[in-house]
């Protein structure tokens, strides 16, 4: 089934450092406030642990408890649910953005650009694949946090309608976060979800959130105050997307990149 209107929600909340049980419990409480008509729900980067550099202690397999929890939520509520977590595959670790469909099927994307300032590349393997997901006829490009700084990787080759950026982006660089999200939206004429955490992590790094859902023109459709916890809700309209791209056909003049 395809839809011309996609109802999207994203959760900005205070992650408990390296505590899977506490984070799932927190999401469950917020879930009670979620409207019943959602199509897609997006959670922050490493939503079950925070941005941990201890994958050997917290990694799960694709059959692990957190993925199974996502599957149960997707099946029960008939939604697509997406969020990144630490995944182990044959002894290698990935910062993996997982999306579970309402039928319990799984799509995933492995973070391409690993954050060297935190030593992420020392513990995790970089993803190599840039694939779009089909969600009810909408072509969705999955990305994760630091990928936001690399526009060639997310350049719209007229192959997607929206892009997801779950993140653990620190408050001290929040102007870059807000600016780059709007840049990615405007230059790619795409809807954008930038969903960030709030609060202190285990390294005393503060996060202000500044989560936002953007239109194809870079306008905020939904946003939260800094440090606020809660849901963002927006509706993506096929008619609006088509109008923007027809009225401003910039993508036809794009440069061609190969990565």
Secondary structure, DSSP 4 states (H G I P E B T S, - for coil): ---SEEEEEEEE-BPPTT-HHHHHHHHHHHHTTS-TT-SEEE--TTTTT-S-S-HHHH-B-TTSHHHHHHHHHHHHHT-EEEEEEEEEETTEEEEEEEEE-TTS-EEEEE-SS--GGGTGGGTSPPP----EEEETTEEEEEEEGGGGG-TTTT---S--SEEEEEE---GGGHHHHHHHHHHHHHHHT-EEEEEE-EEE-TTS-EEE---EEE-TTS-EEEE--TT--EEEEEEEEHHHHHHHHHHS-GGGGPPP---
